[in-house]
Amino acid sequence: MSDEALVAAVRQVSALETGSYRAPSVECFFDEATATATYIVYDPETRATAVIDSVLNFDHAAARISFESADVIVSHVRARGLIVHWLLETHAHADHLSAAPLLKSKLGGRIAIGQEIIRVQEEFGKIFNAGTEFARDGSEFDRLFKDGEAFSVGNIPAISLHVPGHTPSDVAYIIGDAAFVGDTLFMPDCGTARADFPGGDPARLFESIRRLLSLPDQTRIFVCHDYKAAGRGYAWETTAGAERASNIHVRDGISEEEFVALRRAKDATLQMPKLILPSIQINMRGGNLPLEENNGVRYLKIPLNAI
């Protein structure tokens, strides 16, 4: 992440104090089965909307997809008269399948992700032996954002920030005063994301998080997952100031060396996510399902002993 990109994001958030533009409205739709927060983010003035990190329901035991979570998004968008411009992915998720293509077919919008998705496509293209028909150039997405690239949601300015570490391709979206940080930070009492997937790096994750926490204290932070820490229900919104003050893994005063040691020790105890193989296989292709074979059935690959 460039210093220029970070400075631009800080200025964008700080501009709210001058009243120069309106903050986005943010609504969360939480999928308890995957602990995933999907966000509808819109400009109250123009109704222009971004949907961030949507979920396609998947019954792993039966290998059956369904559309309950996506249908809720579709119904809500239509009922509120919102106009979807963007279907944003923070990264190629390992814990749920993306519903972005389905939402695009029903609501419109452009599917976008960070340009470093090509690194994930290359790595997992090998793992899944995807063949030459898999381009590995990000062309499955409508837009690949560069670090610091500006866009907008209606009249609200937005910036994409490259925040690698969890995977090489993670991005955070700063929309007005709201930061959608994907799988970098969790709520302060849950800490941070793992960094042991192929291409992950705890030192880079620390750097990415500290840059995110350079945003002004009042920046609203929206996390992609919550695992309901002891003594509370699910939560998904905090602030940059609260994360700096009390995040159990990366609050102010914790050094990079301490964080890397903590993260490596914790990651060594974690199992792979239950849905990693179906999820990344689909998500690296922009959420598109495999083509039907000559019997009318779609198939996923399960590579043995590969991750």
Secondary structure, DSSP 8 states (H G I E B T S, - for coil): --HHHHHHHHHHHHGGGGTSS---EEEEEEETTTTEEEEEEE-TTT-EEEEES--BEEETTTTEEE-HHHHHHHHHHHHHT-EEEEEE-SS--SSSB--HHHHHHHH--EEEEETTHHHHHHHHHHHTT--TTS--SSTTSSEEE-TT-EEEETTEEEEEEE--SSSTT-EEEEETTEEE--SSB--TTT-B----STT--HHHHHHHHHHHTTS-TT-EEE-SB----TTS----EEEHHHHHHH-TTT-TT--HHHHHHHHHHHHTT----TTHHHHHHHHTTTT------TTS-------TT--
